[in-house]
Amino acid sequence: MVIGSGYYPNIQWIVGTVTGVTRDSKHPTHLQSVSVRTTQGPQDIEAVFVVDCTGPASAGVKWIKREGYGYAETYSKNALPLDQLKLSYDQKIRYATLEFSIPPALGKRLPIPGGFYTQGSIYTCVARSDKDRCSAYASTLDGDRLQVLCGTWGAGEDPPRTIQATKEYIHAMVLDERPPQWWFDMLDLLTEVEDKMTCSIVRVPPTPYIRFHKATNLPSNWVAIGDSVMRLNPVFGQGCSKAMLDVVSLNNVLHSMATSESKAGSRLPKDFSKRFFAAQEQKIKPLWLATKTFDYGYDTTIPIPGETLSSGAFIRWYMRQLQTLAFTDMDLASTMWHISMMMAPGIDNLHPLTVVKVLWNSIRTHVCTVVGA
């Protein structure tokens, strides 16, 4: 919108800070305006529809709370007051990103399978949570850039900030199989441009989920999307995909409105936000559960109050077996890839044939271990 503003004449970009919202006195289930502080001073903008895109601040919760929304004298079976909607756990992740600008001559020499110029993701190495808490990744970016990332769950020293420290870090990881030699050869070649390398250290904050689908008495013309609803473990790189699912949910609800509810100039129906958050929950909750289940595999994670790290133990075991099989079973590898790209439903991991393969491989491995002992 900002770059191509000339293509969207019906969109006005206002530079300022939203400070609150105002309830419609004649229609109390509806927001009337949004208060904005600009360089020219404060102003109130009439609002037909308000979307909270304030990210981790989740400022919209404060705005609607000040107007008396989110609470009721009595609550239905699954409804909660506004201040009880938020869940949060802390996986205590820290990671370092080393970024390199790759000149053409070096790019041609990097020993990456398939070549540097045909890549996106280059390599991913995550230790089993029952053996180690470390991980390492590499990927390419636009502009002939390459990133090497090293991360860890739990307390301890900061991740490596140099190529030599990165090599030592990876060598120290407790793995079932050693990383391929080309990975270390690539790191050696990157020392040629290390003097222009940039390094950033990130300490990931706790992961929250505000369950707006359980809320009551929300403004009918207010919704929240993106990180203002849920943040995920950045290791999986699902933030943008999650935001797209939010937009898909909003689009579906808008198109599902009856003609009588969407006449020009009319207000959104009283249950619009309720419909949206119900649709949103169906799309983004699986991401939350999958990420949380994975993070609970690390004994340094601080779980949601009332939960224990044993939650999801069977799923973690099953997925570990599935990942092991996927190295030799291309059908399983394809299934897992399509699921991770959100091109197939997660339930495909539980296809009867897949379950049989996992159980048979587990039994066979156990028998071989016993016989070998």
C-alpha positions in Angstrom: 0.0 0.0 0.0 2.8 2.4 0.8 5.0 1.7 -2.2 2.1 1.6 -4.7 -0.2 4.2 -3.2 -1.0 5.5 -6.6 -2.6 2.2 -7.5 -5.0 2.4 -4.5 -6.7 5.9 -4.6 -9.4 4.7 -2.2 -6.8 4.1 0.5 -5.5 6.9 2.6 -2.3 6.5 4.6 -2.2 8.4 7.9 1.0 8.7 9.8 0.2 8.7 13.5 -0.4 6.7 16.7 -3.8 5.2 17.5 -4.6 6.0 21.1 -8.0 4.5 21.5 -11.5 3.8 20.2 -14.9 5.2 21.1 -18.2 3.3 21.6 -21.2 4.3 19.6 -23.6 5.8 22.1 -26.7 5.0 19.9 -25.5 1.5 19.0 -23.4 0.3 22.0 -22.3 -3.0 20.3 -20.5 -0.9 17.7 -17.4 1.2 17.6 -18.0 4.8 16.4 -14.5 6.1 15.9 -10.8 5.6 16.3 -8.6 8.3 18.1 -5.3 9.1 16.3 -2.5 11.3 17.5 -0.7 12.9 14.4 1.9 15.6 13.9 -1.1 18.0 13.3 -2.6 17.0 16.7 -5.3 14.5 17.8 -8.2 13.6 15.6 -11.1 11.1 15.7 -11.8 9.1 12.6 -15.2 7.6 12.0 -15.0 3.8 11.9 -17.1 1.4 9.9 -14.7 -1.5 10.6 -11.6 -1.6 12.9 -8.8 -4.2 12.6 -6.2 -4.5 15.3 -2.8 -5.0 13.6 -0.7 -3.7 16.6 1.4 -6.8 16.8 2.9 -8.0 20.1 1.5 -4.9 21.9 -2.0 -6.2 21.4 -3.1 -2.6 22.0 -6.6 -3.3 20.8 -7.4 -5.2 24.0 -6.6 -2.1 26.1 -8.7 0.1 23.8 -11.9 -2.0 24.0 -11.4 -2.6 27.7 -11.5 1.1 28.4 -14.9 1.3 26.5 -16.3 -1.5 28.7 -16.2 -4.3 26.2 -15.1 -7.9 27.0 -17.1 -8.4 30.2 -20.6 -9.5 31.2 -22.6 -10.2 34.3 -22.8 -13.8 33.4 -20.8 -16.0 31.0 -21.8 -18.9 28.8 -20.2 -22.3 29.3 -17.0 -21.6 27.2 -16.9 -17.8 27.5 -14.2 -16.0 29.5 -13.8 -12.3 30.5 -11.3 -10.3 28.5 -8.5 -10.5 31.1 -8.6 -14.3 31.1 -8.2 -14.9 27.4 -4.5 -14.9 27.2 -2.3 -18.0 27.4 1.4 -17.8 27.4 4.5 -20.1 27.7 8.2 -19.3 27.5 10.4 -21.6 25.4 13.5 -19.4 26.3 14.9 -19.3 22.8 17.9 -17.4 21.7 19.5 -17.3 18.3 22.2 -15.6 16.4 22.0 -14.6 12.7 25.2 -14.2 10.7 24.4 -12.6 7.3 26.8 -12.5 4.4 26.8 -10.7 1.0 28.0 -13.2 -1.5 30.0 -11.9 -4.6 29.4 -13.9 -7.8 32.8 -15.6 -7.8 32.3 -16.9 -4.3 28.7 -17.9 -5.0 29.9 -20.2 -7.8 32.4 -21.9 -5.4 30.1 -22.6 -2.5 29.6 -26.4 -2.3 25.9 -26.3 -1.7 24.0 -29.2 -3.3 22.2 -27.7 -6.3 24.2 -24.5 -6.2 23.9 -21.3 -4.3 21.8 -19.5 -6.9 19.0 -22.1 -7.0 18.4 -22.2 -3.2 16.0 -20.9 -0.7 16.5 -23.0 2.4 19.9 -24.6 2.3 20.2 -26.7 5.5 18.4 -27.4 8.7 19.8 -29.3 11.7 17.8 -29.6 14.9 18.9 -31.9 17.7 16.5 -34.2 19.3 15.0 -32.5 22.4 15.8 -35.5 24.6 19.5 -35.2 23.7 20.4 -31.6 23.1 18.8 -28.1 22.9 20.7 -26.7 19.9 19.9 -26.1 16.2 21.6 -24.6 13.1 20.2 -23.4 9.8 21.3 -21.8 6.6 19.2 -20.1 3.8 19.6 -17.6 1.0 17.9 -14.2 0.7 17.2 -11.8 -2.2 20.2 -9.8 -3.2 22.7 -12.7 -3.1 22.7 -12.8 0.6 23.2 -15.9 2.8 22.3 -16.4 6.4 23.6 -18.8 8.9 21.6 -19.1 12.1 22.4 -21.0 15.4 19.8 -21.2 18.2 19.2 -22.8 21.5 16.3 -23.5 23.9 17.0 -22.6 27.5 19.5 -20.7 29.5 23.2 -20.7 28.8 25.8 -18.8 26.8 24.8 -16.7 23.8 24.8 -18.4 20.4 28.1 -18.0 18.3 28.9 -14.7 16.7 31.8 -15.8 14.4 32.3 -18.5 11.8 34.8 -20.3 13.9 32.5 -20.2 16.9 29.7 -21.5 14.7 31.8 -24.5 13.6 32.7 -25.3 17.2 29.0 -24.9 18.1 27.8 -27.3 15.4 30.6 -29.9 16.2 29.5 -29.9 19.8 25.8 -30.6 19.0 24.6 -34.1 20.1 23.2 -35.6 16.9 22.4 -39.0 15.5 24.3 -38.2 12.4 27.1 -35.7 11.8 26.3 -32.8 9.4 27.6 -33.3 5.8 31.1 -32.2 5.1 30.0 -29.6 2.5 28.3 -27.7 5.3 31.7 -27.1 7.0 33.4 -26.5 3.7 30.8 -23.8 3.0 31.5 -22.2 6.4 35.3 -22.2 5.6 34.7 -20.4 2.3 32.5 -17.8 4.0 35.5 -16.6 6.0 36.5 -14.8 2.8 33.6 -12.3 3.4 33.5 -12.5 7.2 34.9 -9.0 7.5 31.7 -7.6 6.0 29.4 -10.0 7.9 26.6 -8.7 10.1 25.6 -10.4 13.4 22.4 -10.1 15.4 21.4 -11.8 18.6 17.7 -12.3 19.3 16.1 -13.4 22.6 12.6 -14.6 21.8 10.0 -13.4 24.2 7.3 -15.7 25.6 4.7 -17.0 23.2 1.1 -15.7 23.8 -2.3 -16.7 22.4 -5.3 -14.4 23.1 -8.3 -16.7 22.6 -10.7 -14.1 21.3 -13.0 -17.0 20.2 -13.9 -17.4 23.9 -14.5 -13.7 24.4 -17.9 -12.1 25.1 -19.4 -8.7 24.4 -16.8 -7.7 21.8 -17.5 -4.7 19.4 -19.3 -6.1 16.4 -17.0 -4.1 14.0 -13.6 -4.9 15.6 -11.3 -7.8 14.9 -7.6 -8.6 15.6 -5.1 -10.4 13.3 -1.5 -11.3 13.1 0.8 -11.1 16.2 -1.9 -9.1 18.1 -3.7 -12.5 18.5 -0.9 -15.1 18.6 2.9 -15.3 18.3 4.7 -18.5 17.3 8.1 -19.9 17.8 10.1 -18.1 15.0 12.1 -21.3 14.4 9.3 -22.5 12.1 9.0 -19.3 10.1 5.2 -19.4 10.2 4.4 -15.8 11.1 3.5 -14.5 7.6 1.6 -17.7 6.8 -0.4 -17.3 10.0 -1.2 -13.7 9.1 -2.4 -14.9 5.7 -4.7 -17.5 7.3 -6.1 -14.6 9.4 -6.8 -12.7 6.1 -8.4 -15.7 4.5 -10.7 -16.1 7.6 -11.7 -12.4 7.3 -12.3 -12.8 3.6 -14.5 -15.9 4.1 -16.6 -14.3 6.8 -17.2 -11.1 4.7 -18.2 -13.2 1.7 -20.5 -15.4 3.8 -22.6 -12.4 5.0 -26.1 -12.5 3.8 -27.1 -9.7 1.3 -29.5 -8.3 3.9 -26.6 -7.8 6.2 -24.3 -6.1 3.8 -26.3 -3.4 2.1 -24.3 -0.3 1.4 -24.2 2.1 4.3 -25.4 -0.5 6.9 -23.4 -1.6 9.9 -21.8 -5.0 10.2 -24.1 -7.6 11.9 -23.9 -7.8 15.7 -22.2 -11.2 15.7 -19.6 -10.3 13.0 -16.6 -10.3 15.3 -17.8 -13.6 16.9 -18.1 -15.2 13.5 -14.6 -14.0 12.5 -12.8 -15.2 15.7 -14.6 -18.6 15.4 -13.3 -19.0 11.8 -9.9 -17.7 12.7 -9.5 -20.1 15.6 -10.1 -23.1 13.3 -7.2 -22.0 11.0 -4.6 -20.8 13.5 -5.1 -23.0 16.6 -3.4 -26.0 14.9 -0.3 -23.9 14.4 -0.3 -23.0 18.1 -0.8 -26.6 19.3 1.9 -28.0 17.0 4.5 -25.4 18.0 3.7 -25.7 21.7 3.9 -29.5 21.6 7.4 -29.2 20.0 8.6 -26.6 22.5 7.3 -28.7 25.5 9.9 -31.3 24.5 12.6 -29.1 26.0 13.0 -29.3 29.8 13.9 -25.6 30.0 10.5 -24.5 28.6 8.2 -22.8 31.1 4.7 -24.2 30.4 1.3 -22.6 30.5 0.1 -22.4 34.1 -1.8 -25.6 34.9 0.0 -27.6 32.2 3.1 -29.8 32.4 5.9 -30.5 29.9 4.6 -34.1 29.5 1.7 -32.7 27.5 2.0 -34.0 23.9 4.7 -36.6 24.7 3.1 -39.2 22.5 2.8 -36.8 19.5 6.4 -35.8 20.0 7.5 -39.5 19.9 5.3 -40.1 16.9 6.6 -37.1 14.9 10.2 -38.1 15.7 9.6 -41.6 14.3 7.9 -40.0 11.3 10.8 -37.7 10.6 13.3 -40.6 10.8 11.3 -42.6 8.3 11.0 -39.7 6.0 14.7 -39.8 5.2 14.2 -43.1 3.4 10.5 -43.1 2.5 9.9 -40.5 -0.2 6.1 -40.8 0.1 6.3 -39.8 3.8 8.8 -37.1 3.0 6.4 -35.6 0.4 3.5 -35.7 2.9 5.5 -33.9 5.6 6.7 -31.3 3.1 3.2 -30.6 1.9 1.9 -30.3 5.5 4.8 -28.0 6.5 4.0 -25.8 3.4 0.4 -25.7 4.4 -0.6 -27.4 1.2 -2.1 -30.4 3.0 -4.0 -30.8 6.3 -2.0 -32.0 9.4 -4.3 -35.0 9.7 -2.5 -36.6 6.8 0.3 -37.5 9.2 -2.2 -39.9 10.8 -3.2 -41.7 7.7 -3.7 -45.4 8.6 -0.9 -46.5 6.3 1.5 -43.9 7.8 0.6 -45.0 11.3 1.3 -48.7 10.4 4.7 -47.7 8.9 5.6 -45.8 12.1 4.6 -48.6 14.5 6.3 -51.3 12.4 9.5 -49.3 12.1 9.5 -48.7 15.9 9.0 -52.4 16.6 11.7 -53.4 14.1 14.2 -50.9 15.6 13.5 -52.1 19.1 13.9 -55.8 18.2 17.2 -55.1 16.3 18.4 -53.1 19.4 17.6 -56.0 21.8 19.1 -58.6 19.5 22.2 -56.5 18.9 22.7 -56.1 22.7 
